[in-house]
Amino acid sequence: MTQADDALAKKRFFAINIMRLMGAAFVAIGFILISGGFALAGQPTDRWIGAAIVLVGAFDFAVMPLLLARRWRSPKNP
């Protein structure tokens, strides 16, 4: 592996981990909105906004790192 390949791998690893951290943060913020920890637009609307943020966060946490890893996978040499 060359130095350029190593730097690219580090950048991709960093991007995947940031995606997971942001997903976890979205889930936490969504649950705070659902529980009424702070108000944006009033309680019935905040619950729906919180639920949407939780779903986006769960997708970012669980699915996006897999999609990025699959896209960035090294090609197989026959």
Backbone hydrogen bonds, N-H to C=O, Kabsch-Sander energy under -0.5 kcal/mol:
donor,donor_aa,acceptor,acceptor_aa,energy
6,D,2,T,-2.1
7,A,3,Q,-2.1
8,L,4,A,-2.2
9,A,5,D,-2.3
10,K,6,D,-2.0
11,K,7,A,-2.1
12,R,8,L,-2.3
13,F,9,A,-2.4
14,F,10,K,-2.4
15,A,11,K,-2.3
16,I,12,R,-2.3
17,N,13,F,-2.1
18,I,14,F,-2.4
19,M,15,A,-2.0
20,R,16,I,-1.8
21,L,17,N,-2.3
22,M,18,I,-2.6
23,G,19,M,-2.1
24,A,20,R,-2.2
25,A,21,L,-2.2
26,F,22,M,-2.6
27,V,23,G,-2.2
28,A,24,A,-2.2
29,I,25,A,-2.7
30,G,26,F,-2.6
31,F,27,V,-2.3
32,I,28,A,-2.0
33,L,29,I,-2.3
34,I,30,G,-2.4
35,S,31,F,-2.2
36,G,32,I,-0.8
36,G,33,L,-0.7
37,G,32,I,-2.8
46,D,42,G,-2.7
47,R,43,Q,-1.8
48,W,44,P,-1.1
49,I,45,T,-2.5
50,G,46,D,-2.9
51,A,47,R,-2.3
52,A,48,W,-2.1
53,I,49,I,-2.3
54,V,50,G,-2.3
55,L,51,A,-2.1
56,V,52,A,-2.3
57,G,53,I,-2.6
58,A,54,V,-2.6
59,F,55,L,-2.1
60,D,56,V,-2.7
61,F,57,G,-2.4
62,A,58,A,-2.6
63,V,59,F,-1.8
64,M,59,F,-2.0
67,L,63,V,-2.2
68,L,64,M,-2.7
69,A,65,P,-2.4
70,R,66,L,-2.3
71,R,67,L,-2.3
72,W,68,L,-2.3
73,R,70,R,-0.7
